[in-house]
Amino acid sequence: MLCAPPTTLQARDFAKLSDDLTVSMIGDLLASGSISPRLTAQTKRQVLSTVAEIAARSFSLKAPRVFDALLEREALGSTGVGHGVAIPHARVEGLDRMRGIFARIVPPVDYDAVDDEPVDLVFALLSPPENGSEHLRALARIARALRSAELRSQLRGASSGDAIRAILVRDSRPSAA
């Protein structure tokens, strides 16, 4: 017996489930103290410095080490991916697993993004040096999620770190029927 190909509705449901799981996994990278709902900075360098300070506080790292790693990666090319989003990332000694820092920048800053638009949403990804392919998969998940205009809008409209975390974590438990 042959199975019928998936209907458009089924394909959309699968894509939404995939997006929901991606967002849930992204939220797992964030600690409660690693979200800054209103970061004020004038330059990309200040943004990265503050992200490094948040990482130091949240994950017991050395801020200068994180800052240098982020700058080193940024020197290879801007991590401003467009639509007001940047995804700075680096491999950092002292981490036992991947970690994330999310910041909403007010007002947006010039970040040398690919579309030349200022950046107001930053999701930094830090990984242990040995996390090669896992680091790349996480970057792809983050980029895919933040391509969603709806998600970006929700993040820009969130009123607190808890609200941002709720948007990024989304409860992935199945609901009772």
C-alpha positions as CSV (number, residue, x, y, z in Angstrom):
1,M,0.0,0.0,0.0
2,L,1.4,3.3,-1.0
3,C,1.1,6.4,1.2
4,A,-0.2,9.6,-0.2
5,P,2.2,12.5,-0.4
6,P,1.9,15.0,2.5
7,T,-0.7,17.7,1.9
8,T,0.3,21.3,2.0
9,L,-1.3,21.6,5.5
10,Q,0.8,18.7,6.8
11,A,3.9,20.2,5.3
12,R,3.1,23.6,7.0
13,D,2.4,21.8,10.3
14,F,5.8,20.0,10.1
15,A,7.6,23.3,9.3
16,K,5.9,25.0,12.2
17,L,6.8,22.1,14.6
18,S,10.4,22.3,13.3
19,D,10.4,26.1,13.9
20,D,8.9,25.6,17.4
21,L,11.6,23.0,18.3
22,T,14.3,25.3,16.9
23,V,13.2,28.2,19.1
24,S,12.9,25.9,22.1
25,M,16.5,24.7,21.6
26,I,17.7,28.2,21.3
27,G,16.1,29.2,24.5
28,D,17.9,26.4,26.2
29,L,21.2,28.2,25.5
30,L,20.1,31.2,27.7
31,A,20.5,31.5,31.5
32,S,18.2,33.9,33.3
33,G,21.0,36.4,33.7
34,S,22.1,36.3,30.1
35,I,19.3,38.4,28.7
36,S,19.6,42.2,28.5
37,P,16.2,43.7,27.5
38,R,17.5,47.2,27.2
39,L,21.2,47.5,26.5
40,T,22.4,51.0,25.7
41,A,25.5,51.2,23.5
42,Q,26.8,53.7,20.9
43,T,29.0,51.3,18.9
44,K,29.4,47.7,17.8
45,R,32.5,47.5,20.0
46,Q,30.5,48.6,23.1
47,V,27.8,46.0,22.3
48,L,30.5,43.3,22.1
49,S,32.2,44.5,25.3
50,T,28.9,44.5,27.2
51,V,28.0,41.0,25.8
52,A,31.4,39.9,27.1
53,E,30.7,41.3,30.6
54,I,27.3,39.6,30.7
55,A,29.0,36.3,29.7
56,A,31.6,36.8,32.4
57,R,28.9,37.3,35.1
58,S,26.5,34.6,33.8
59,F,29.0,31.8,33.0
60,S,32.0,32.6,35.2
61,L,34.3,33.6,32.3
62,K,36.9,36.3,32.0
63,A,35.3,39.3,30.2
64,P,38.5,40.3,28.3
65,R,38.9,36.7,27.0
66,V,35.3,36.7,25.7
67,F,35.6,40.2,24.2
68,D,38.9,39.3,22.4
69,A,37.3,36.1,21.0
70,L,34.3,38.0,19.7
71,L,36.5,40.7,18.2
72,E,38.7,38.1,16.6
73,R,35.7,36.5,14.9
74,E,34.2,39.9,13.9
75,A,37.5,40.7,12.2
76,L,36.8,37.9,9.7
77,G,33.5,39.6,8.7
78,S,30.5,41.2,10.3
79,T,28.1,39.0,12.1
80,G,25.3,41.5,11.4
81,V,23.0,39.2,9.3
82,G,20.4,41.8,8.4
83,H,16.9,42.9,9.5
84,G,18.4,44.5,12.6
85,V,19.9,41.2,13.8
86,A,23.5,40.3,14.7
87,I,24.8,36.9,15.8
88,P,28.3,37.3,17.2
89,H,29.9,34.1,18.1
90,A,33.1,32.6,19.4
91,R,34.7,29.6,20.9
92,V,35.9,30.3,24.4
93,E,37.9,28.3,26.9
94,G,36.2,27.7,30.3
95,L,32.8,26.7,29.0
96,D,31.4,23.2,29.5
97,R,28.6,23.6,27.0
98,M,27.3,26.1,24.5
99,R,25.8,29.3,26.0
100,G,23.9,32.2,24.6
101,I,23.5,35.9,25.5
102,F,20.6,37.9,24.1
103,A,20.5,41.7,24.1
104,R,18.0,44.2,22.7
105,I,20.0,47.4,21.8
106,V,18.3,50.7,22.4
107,P,18.7,52.7,20.2
108,P,20.0,50.4,17.4
109,V,23.7,50.7,16.5
110,D,25.6,50.7,13.3
111,Y,27.0,47.2,13.1
112,D,28.3,46.9,9.5
113,A,25.4,44.5,8.8
114,V,25.1,42.9,5.4
115,D,22.0,45.1,4.6
116,D,23.6,48.3,6.2
117,E,20.7,48.5,8.6
118,P,21.4,49.3,12.3
119,V,21.2,46.4,14.7
120,D,18.9,46.2,17.7
121,L,18.7,42.4,18.3
122,V,21.9,40.5,19.3
123,F,22.1,36.8,20.0
124,A,25.7,35.9,20.9
125,L,26.7,32.3,20.9
126,L,29.7,31.0,22.9
127,S,31.0,27.5,22.7
128,P,33.7,25.4,24.1
129,P,36.6,25.2,21.6
130,E,36.0,21.5,20.8
131,N,32.3,22.1,19.8
132,G,33.0,22.4,16.0
133,S,30.0,21.0,14.3
134,E,27.6,21.6,17.2
135,H,28.6,25.2,17.2
136,L,27.8,25.5,13.5
137,R,24.4,23.7,13.9
138,A,23.4,26.1,16.7
139,L,24.4,29.1,14.6
140,A,22.2,27.8,11.8
141,R,19.3,27.3,14.2
142,I,19.6,30.8,15.6
143,A,19.9,32.4,12.2
144,R,16.9,30.4,10.9
145,A,14.8,31.4,13.9
146,L,15.7,35.1,13.7
147,R,14.9,35.2,10.0
148,S,11.2,35.1,11.1
149,A,9.8,38.7,10.9
150,E,7.1,37.6,13.5
151,L,9.7,36.4,16.0
152,R,11.8,39.6,15.6
153,S,8.7,41.7,16.1
154,Q,7.8,39.8,19.3
155,L,11.3,40.2,20.6
156,R,11.3,44.0,19.9
157,G,7.9,44.3,21.6
158,A,8.8,42.3,24.7
159,S,8.7,44.4,27.9
160,S,11.3,42.5,30.0
161,G,14.0,39.8,30.1
162,D,11.4,37.3,31.3
163,A,9.2,38.1,28.3
164,I,12.1,37.8,25.9
165,R,13.0,34.4,27.5
166,A,9.4,33.2,27.2
167,I,9.4,34.1,23.5
168,L,12.7,32.3,22.9
169,V,12.0,29.2,25.1
170,R,8.3,28.5,24.2
171,D,6.8,25.7,26.2
172,S,7.5,22.6,24.0
173,R,5.4,20.2,26.1
174,P,2.5,18.8,24.3
175,S,-0.9,20.2,25.3
176,A,-3.6,18.0,26.7
177,A,-6.3,17.2,24.1
